[in-house]
Every structure is written in structure tokens, then in C-alpha cells.
Amino acid sequence: MDTEKYKALICAIDTGSLTAAAEQLGYTPSGISRSVASVEEQFGFPLLVRAKSGVTPTEECEQLLPLIRSLLHIQDQLQQTADRVCSLETGSITVGTAYPIYDQILSKGIVAFRKIHPNISIRLIEGTSSALSSQLSQHALDFCIISQRENIPVFYPLCRDSITAWVPKNHPAVVRGIYKASDLWTDDYIELYPDLETDNSLFLERNDLHPKVCAATSDIYAAYAMVEAGLGVVLINTLLSHRWQGEVVSLPLDRSSDFEIGIAAKSAEECSPAAREFLNFILPDLKGADIR
């Protein structure tokens, strides 16, 4: 089966651009467009919404994406296994992380791993834990560092984390040294990653808290600047709250908010040879990391 046209479709969706997909795959934009058109003709309906800003999948395409990704994943497993039989090491690995604090360890691991396996390419992406967990189940990732979620085939614990409150330096809670979750009913609240399921949103849901949202952003830098300016308070993962220079104060909450962070991976049967090799290679460094 010729799956190159499916690769072109997936790459266009992942990059959001036919031109970017062409550059990544080494094709011309017209070649990518023809490949996508061929798949659309095969299925009998449009797969992409084309606009000046880029491309997005149609509703019909969204229904096919998990199956197409599974097909490409199986083909990649087949090719990698065949290459191992021929003593060739090839393949590509995609790793996700919800915690940029692990980026340095991952980057050093990638450099060391590719000295041993130069024909294996590795891609790092970022996202929220729930989003990355979903991508893992759809075979868009090989493994990821996230807070624990349901229905993860394999999970290697790394550390415990909790929720921290960012408050302006003149907030009354600074004197107490602790932030009362009940204050979220009255404080102006800056929502981080709006409309997404995050550790923060899950904490609010578990405690039946409905803050008074005054602003929202998907940029942690912007959230910090808003708090520093006195606009409101932010809930953020403790691991993400460190190493900031400014006048924002980080305070623990008066309610339990602990959860586990680890490596979410596919089952042994679903994991490609290259991904399994890299995971075994990087796992000791990630487990032994002192990231506090």
C-alpha cells in the first residue's frame, strides 16, 4: 500500500500548512497538494479546510485521523523491524512533554542517543497533559512526560507535583504564606490554557471552585506578567512556577493538590523498535533527575 500520500496529509495537518509540509517532507507544495487531492478523491469527500492562514482537517477527516495515524504507525513498526533484521537502524520518534523543565535532560539524551543511532530522528513537542495523552492514544506520539491520566497503557512515575498560586506581591495571602482556595471565589482569576483540560482545571473541578475569570492566556510568560502587573492570580503547576525573575509571589494552597508526573508510553506491542530503544536509553536519566 502506498502510504506516502497519507503521510503528506498528516504532515499538512500537524504543521497547519501545505508549504510547511512540503519543506518537511522534501516535496513541492504542488506535490503535497496533489497527494492530498488523491486521498480526497479516494475517499470521496474533502479532508482539508484551506484558508490563507493554513489548513485544518474537516469534520469527516477528524473521524479518519486515528485510523490513518494507526496505519502509518504500523507501517513504521514494520519498516523498523525489517531494518533491524538487515542490521540497519532507521526510524523517527516523537516525544511530548507538558513540563519544559525536562527539556534539557531530553535534549542531552537525544544528542547522546544519535551518536549511537545517527539514522534515527527525534522530534520534541509540547502540550498539556490531557492533550498529549490523547495524541499518544492516536499514535501521534511515541511517549510523553505528563501528569497521570486515565487509560494510559504504560506509566513510569518520575516525581510528585502540586498546584501553586501566583499572586501579586501586595496580595494579603503573602503575609499568611499560604493561598486559600476559597479566595478564588472573590479574587480576579487569570485562566491559564483556557478551554483545555489541565491539572489546574481538574483541581478546580474536584473542589467545585468557579473563579471569577478576568483574563485568559495560553502563554505562561504572559500569565506571569499579568500577575506582576496586579491584574489577578494564577494557578500553575509547582514545577513550572520556579526560575522566574520578578515580583510575583508563589504560594502553596491550603488544600491538597498533589498528583504524579511520569512517562506515559505505549504498550510493548505497540511501541516501535526505535522508540523502545530511546525510551530505555533516556529512562535512567529522567528517573534520576533532580528537577526541583
C-alpha positions, 0 to 999 in steps of 0.5 A, a space after each residue: 500500500 502506498 502510504 506516502 500520500 497519507 503521510 503528506 496529509 498528516 504532515 499538512 495537518 500537524 504543521 497547519 500548512 501545505 508549504 510547511 509540509 512540503 519543506 518537511 517532507 522534501 516535496 513541492 507544495 504542488 506535490 503535497 497538494 496533489 497527494 492530498 487531492 488523491 486521498 480526497 478523491 479516494 475517499 470521496 469527500 474533502 479532508 482539508 479546510 484551506 484558508 490563507 492562514 493554513 489548513 485544518 482537517 474537516 469534520 469527516 477527516 477528524 473521524 479518519 485521523 486515528 485510523 490513518 495515524 494507526 496505519 502509518 504507525 504500523 507501517 513504521 513498526 514494520 519498516 523498523 523491524 525489517 531494518 533491524 533484521 538487515 542490521 540497519 537502524 532507521 526510524 523517527 520518534 516523537 516525544 511530548 512533554 507538558 513540563 519544559 523543565 525536562 527539556 534539557 535532560 531530553 535534549 542531552 539524551 537525544 544528542 547522546 542517543 544519535 551518536 549511537 543511532 545517527 539514522 534515527 530522528 527525534 522530534 520534541 513537542 509540547 502540550 498539556 497533559 490531557 492533550 498529549 495523552 490523547 495524541 499518544 492514544 492516536 499514535 501521534 506520539 511515541 511517549 510523553 512526560 505528563 501528569 497521570 491520566 486515565 487509560 494510559 497503557 504504560 506509566 513510569 512515575 518520575 516525581 510528585 507535583 502540586 498546584 501553586 498560586 501566583 499572586 501579586 506581591 501586595 496580595 494579603 495571602 503573602 503575609 499568611 504564606 499560604 493561598 486559600 482556595 476559597 479566595 478564588 471565589 472573590 479574587 480576579 482569576 487569570 485562566 491559564 490554557 483556557 478551554 483545555 483540560 489541565 491539572 489546574 482545571 481538574 483541581 478546580 473541578 474536584 473542589 467545585 471552585 468557579 473563579 471569577 475569570 478576568 483574563 485568559 492566556 495560553 502563554 505562561 510568560 504572559 500569565 506571569 506578567 499579568 500577575 506582576 502587573 496586579 491584574 489577578 492570580 494564577 494557578 500553575 503547576 509547582 514545577 513550572 512556577 520556579 526560575 522566574 525573575 520578578 515580583 510575583 509571589 508563589 504560594 502553596 494552597 491550603 488544600 491538597 493538590 498533589 498528583 504524579 508526573 511520569 512517562 506515559 508510553 505505549 504498550 510493548 506491542 505497540 511501541 516501535 523498535 526505535 522508540 523502545 530503544 530511546 525510551 530505555 536509553 533516556 529512562 535512567 536519566 529522567 528517573 534520576 533527575 533532580 528537577 526541583 
